[in-house]
Amino acid sequence: MKHQFSLCTGIDLSVADVHLLTAKLNGLPLALTQAGAYIGRTGIDVQTYIEHFDRTWSTLMNKQDRFPLQEYDERSMLTTWKISYEQVLRQSDAAAWLLRLWAFFYHGDFWHGLLAAGTGLPRSTRTPTWLIEFEGSKLEFSDAMGLLTAYSLADSLGGGSYGMHSVLHQWSRSLSFDNEATALHSISMCILGNAVPSEDHKEYWKLDRRLLQHALHSAEGLSSPQTPSHQETPPWAMHRLGDMLRRHGKLDEAEQMYQRALAGKEKALGPYHTSTLDTVNNLGLLYRDQGKLNEAERMYQHALASKDKALGPYHTSTLATVNNLGLLYSDQGKLNEAERMYQRALAGYEKALGKEALTIPLLNTVNNLGILYRNQGKLDEAGRMYQRALAGKEKALGPDHTSTLETVNNLGILYRDQGKLDEAGRMYQRALAGYEKALGKEALTIPLLNTVNNLGILYRDQGKLDEAGRMYQRALAGYEKALGPDHTSTLNTVNNLGILYSDQGKLDEAERMYQCALAGKEKALGPDHTSTLNTVNNLGILYSDQGKLDRAEQMYQRALAGKEKALGPGHTSTLNTVNNLGILYSDQGKLDRAEQMYQRALAGYEKALGPDHTSTLNTVNNLGNLYSD
């Protein structure tokens, strides 16, 4: 036992002293480490420490309302912590303040650079003198952390970073209460909000990843009854924390931040202030991410109408909301309205900033136009937009920035549509490797999961069904955790799993996937949305494979009518269903009708994709089989 105590605490005591201290602290490792650190630091003997322990215990038992501990073991640990804390307080008031402030951050990865973010706080934030000294001096911070570490109230993690045991961290919250707790909570939120980097920064994700656990801790604390009122926290800080949480896929926590930021801004600035409208706009982004498209549209329309009036139609903030409306309309399948929004935004940016500007909002709109043109089957125009966006982002942000990688991913989608599968694979692999490097392999951000899902689609096209299955399952697990089972991104991957199961001959499993996806999409998007119609088309293929030809025809006819209305008769998605109807009519012996479908599909593919595209050649093959019969 003596040897174990020395290893645990780093001090050498007699066997009798070790037994005495172990008995008093009930053998608790955490309490023994705390006591050993105190004894080693102060040089007092064990008997004196135990007498101090007993006096502190008696005091704490009279304050159980402030230190609510249920078990004897917990009270023993609390007593050792309190003794060490009081010694720190006697030696350095600043170190004691730092410990109490740390209670409102995450217990791990606490470093000077985080506190230094407080140097840029607005003048309205009442920053105490002790914090200003820490912010401006890494040496002051290191000295204070050295003292806390000496008393085992903190641990050095290396590289200037410090951690604290999670139970000790939870206890440290009880050291502050009433006005002091409110002030420290507000200061912690302001520091975090001010530390959040802009996405325009070339390597913003490095700091983002360090801040994420602190932001999640703050979000969790907002809903805790032990957390002081958030009324003292400036809305701008909660808005910025909402931005970071949203881009990491923490949508519920982001919504909580945005809602509180909005309430604060409406009260302090009014509902039509431009800062208030920025939060309204970002709530729209969040609702779109959550698949709540109607709520998102209300946010955007409110923000746009107010910004048009307050800032004018060509202000960059107004144009950002115009672009966001374009994204929403595209999600809703309203492609003409989406194009009008994007064109308005792009023209406005070019007028305000110049056609050669490399600002991120302008390049994002160019990228979004590429997505729209691809959805409309205008693949050449889409390619030009993507290449312009990619060149601009690589120059402005660098090749590894997450915004650059989004356009790389989109180019992969386009190359797949054009039948350039090797080029598509290179784009997807570049995007995935970049995301994993920037965000971590376990990240659940939506762009990363989209690329994983897209790789699954590509592997299926290449006949690599096992690899496709692994990608789909990874994407599905991520979407379900980040967005929930009813989100459209989740449902799209469920649909893709149905396609894979059909390819593998698992027709019953495929039907279950399709029916699940179809029910979810009809509820979330409506029966006439193009994504819904894609799943209807896939059910037609499945029913045809099962020999249920009448049911297959019903599905194809529904899909064709909807796509012709939404996308037009020459869109490649429409032509896919036309081709499928040709196959069905051939199976039914309706050869004249089959020929009509194939000829229509062939003419459309040749015009949209060219004579050498795989879709064109597949239809030529279908016609050849028909004529040979």
MOQUIBEL-V379500 format. One line per field, one symbol per residue. ss: DSSP state (A for helix, B for strand, O for the rest). psi: psi as a letter, one per 40 degrees, with the letter a starting at -180 (. if undefined). A space follows every 50 residues. Layout:
ss = ???
psi = ???
//
This chain:
ss = OAAAAAAAAOOOOOAAAAAAAAAAOOOOAAAAAAAAAAAAAAOOOAAAAA AAAAAAAAAAAOOOOOOOOOOAAAAAAAAAAAAAAAAAAAAOAAAAAAAA AAOOOOOOOBBAAAAAAAAAOOOOOOOOAAAAAAAAOAAAAAAAAAAAAA OOOOBBBBOOBBBOOAAAAAAAAAAOOAAAAAAAAAAAAAAAAAAOOOOO OOOAAAAAAAAAAAAAAAAAAAOOOOOOOAAAOOAAAAAAAAAAAAAOOO AAAAAAAAAAAAAAAAAAOOOOOAAAAAAAAAAAAAAAAOOOAAAAAAAA AAAAAAAAAAOOOOOAAAAAAAAAAAAAAAAOOOAAAAAAAAAAAAAAAA AAAOOOOOOAAAAAAAAAAAAAAAAOOOAAAAAAAAAAAAAAAAAAOOOO OAAAAAAAAAAAAAAAAOOOAAAAAAAAAAAAAAAAAAAOOOOOOAAAAA AAAAAAAAAAAOOOAAAAAAAAAAAAAAAAAAOOOOOAAAAAAAAAAAAA AAAOOOAAAAAAAAAAAAAAAAAAOOOOOAAAAAAAAAAAAAAAAOOOAA AAAAAAAAAAAAAAAAOOOOOAAAAAAAAAAAAAAAAOOOAAAAAAAAAA AAAAAAAAOOOOOAAAAAAAAAAAAAAAO
psi = dddddddddeihiiddddddddddefehddddddddddddddeiiddddd ddddddddddeefeddgghdiddddddddddddddddddddhdddddddd dddeaieighidddddeedeiidehghidddddddehddddddddddddd efeihheifeiiiihddddddddeeiibddddddddddddddddehiiee hdfdddddddedddddddddddeheehihedehhddddddddddddeeeg dddddddddddddddddddieeiddddddddddddddddeegdddddddd dddddddddddieeiddddddddddddddddeegdddddddddddddddd ddeideifiddddddddddddddddeegdddddddddddddddddddiee iddddddddddddddddeegddddddddddddddddddeideifiddddd dddddddddddeegdddddddddddddddddddieeiddddddddddddd dddeegdddddddddddddddddddieeiddddddddddddddddeegdd dddddddddddddddddieeiddddddddddddddddeegdddddddddd ddddddddeieeiddddddddddddddd.
//
